[in-house]
């Protein structure tokens, strides 16, 4: 039950943080610099994925996250309500509780990772790929949220 609720509660909270940033800072403009950082990150994720195709977690996480990020940028007219700068700020804020909770869960260890399937680079006890996976999970929900807002 906890696992199922995780995929509803966590994205909801993350979208809420993004929505708060958009509400409290309405004059924040989405800049070319933030889109450039977003594009560079997406290409970095794809590059790391392709260079590590033998490591399933690294490969699929990097490929899907980078691919989705590029898709959002390339289809800017379709996803025109998405605010790159607000998303990146929200993601930085979200990383704080993410690192605390995930660090706890991987330290006890409730969650185990096969280091043959990731880069074996850890932030405390957390595989670095978890931050990319988290970015993808949050990004998909924020993009969907913004798209649904434009439809209604």
QUITA-V299423 format. One record per residue. PSI is psi in radians with two decimals (NA if undefined). BURIAL is # if it has 24 or more other ideal C-beta (glycine too) atoms within 12 Angstrom, else .. Layout:
psi={PSI	PSI}
burial={BURIAL	BURIAL}
//
This chain:
psi={-0.70	-0.71	-0.71	-0.81	-0.59	-0.76	-0.07	-0.80	-0.85	-0.87	-0.66	-0.82	-0.68	-0.74	-0.62	-0.75	-0.79	-0.80	-0.65	-0.74	-0.77	-0.64	-0.77	-0.36	1.11	-0.39	-0.05	2.15	2.61	1.93	2.83	-0.58	-0.75	-0.65	-0.58	-0.76	-0.75	-0.78	-0.74	-0.75	-0.77	-0.74	-0.61	-0.75	-0.76	-0.73	-0.83	-0.70	-0.85	-0.55	-0.21	0.78	-0.26	-0.10	1.79	-0.83	-0.78	-0.82	-0.97	-0.67	-0.85	-0.74	-0.82	-0.76	-0.88	-0.73	-0.77	-0.67	-0.77	-0.71	-0.79	-0.71	-0.75	-0.55	0.77	-0.60	-0.53	-0.70	0.80	-0.31	-0.27	2.31	1.83	-0.82	-0.76	-0.66	-0.81	-0.65	-0.78	-0.73	-0.71	-0.72	-0.74	-0.52	-0.50	-1.02	-0.54	-0.84	-0.62	-0.92	-0.84	-0.63	-0.71	-0.82	-0.58	-0.31	-0.55	-0.61	2.12	-0.66	2.25	2.53	2.45	1.93	-0.18	-0.30	0.06	-3.13	-0.15	0.39	2.16	2.52	1.77	-1.79	0.10	2.18	2.40	-0.48	-0.44	-0.58	-0.59	-0.72	-0.77	-0.71	-0.78	-0.81	-0.80	-0.77	-0.78	-0.71	-0.70	-0.74	-0.76	-0.78	-0.86	-0.67	-0.77	-0.60	-0.60	-0.38	-0.40	NA}
burial={.	.	.	.	.	.	.	.	.	#	#	.	#	#	#	.	#	#	#	.	#	#	.	.	.	.	.	.	.	#	.	.	.	.	#	.	.	#	#	.	#	#	.	.	#	#	.	#	#	.	.	#	.	.	#	.	#	#	#	#	#	#	#	#	#	#	#	#	#	#	.	#	#	.	.	.	.	.	#	.	#	#	#	#	#	#	#	#	#	#	#	.	.	#	#	.	.	#	#	.	#	#	#	.	.	#	.	.	.	.	.	.	#	.	.	.	.	#	#	.	.	.	.	.	#	#	#	#	#	#	#	#	#	#	#	#	#	#	#	#	#	#	#	#	#	#	.	.	.	.	.	.}
//
